[in-house]
Amino acid sequence: MAYLASNRFTYWGQLGILTALTGVGLIIGGLASIIPLIGKVKLDELTSPGFINDLLKPENAATLRWMNSITNFFLFFFPVLLYSFICHKKAFIHLGFKNQFNWLSGGVVILIMLTALPLVSALQDLTTMLPWSKASLLKFKLAEEAYNKQVAVMAKMDNAWEYLLSVVVIAFLPALFEETLFRGGIQNLLSRWFKMPVLAIVITAIIFSAVHASYLGFLSRFALGFILGWIYYRTGNLWFSILGHFFNNAFAVTVLYMTSKPGEIPDPSKLEGGLPLWTGIVSIAVIYTLFLLFENISKKEIDRPGEELLIPGTEYHNNPFLDDTNI
């Protein structure tokens, strides 16, 4: 259930607290991410021109994984968790961390994410076809190459143990941290505020895609963000969107593992595009059908965050300053 603000914060106040804490998390995460480098590099080397290139070497894979996990924790997870404890009495329930989990619904979520792959591919190819200038397109591709280079080092998998480690670091932790902020925090807040859940889903998906700073992948990540947002909106259970996000990431890690030889740096560009555009249209139709199935199977779990439900025995109102002990 989406609870009213428990400590008399207005929606503007809640947004301010969440934004401020996220900014603090960004600073702390940037500083804390240096911890894995202690004893490996000197302080003056951090500002040297070639530091990033030296860091993006296969032998630094473990260090990069630690740095990435620490940064994501303080940027995406810690701020929204603290915000929820400040603004809501039942912090974890408010975010959507429910004890109940329908595994049949979870299976449909995985099918939805699998079916979305052709749509993601089509949108990425469609983005490259837009009338960009040559200079802009070159800039976008260079940015993608830089991102892929970092992912390739972190996804270096010479054996099954490193594969499992990559699944945790590249697939599970980002899914847990990012879904907590974007769906449990931002979308949840905007849904309750605007009373227009679909608008909240769209805005959150835009922010979600923009944060990943991928020009050519903006539309594809927006589509994934919308799908994950809809799953969360219809159930109020954050574990379903975390599962969907995790599967999407884990599928990519698995493909990289299976297509790379031991000792070889994987090539994330293999995951980009390549499918006919018409498969994207078919993908939309199948996703819609699966969502209908999801609705039918998940009837008992449907709780639509954003609709501030009347708690039995209380009078509903939307004024956070009125005395209401049930919140």
Secondary structure by P-SEA (a helix, b strand, c coil): ccccccccccaaaaaaaaaaaaaaaaaaaaaaaacccccccccccccccaaaaaaacccaaaaaaaaaaaaaaacccaaaaaaaaaccccccccccccccccaaaaaaaaaaaaaaaaaaaaaaaaaaaccccaaaaaaaaaaaaaaaaaaaaaaccccaaaaaaaaaacccaaaaaaaacccccaaaaaaaacccaaaaaaaaaaaaaaaaccccaaaaaaaaaaaaaaaaaacccaaaaaaaaaaaaaaaaaaaaaaccccbbbbcccccccccaaaaaaaaaaaaaaaaaaaaaacccccccccccccccbbbbcccccccccc
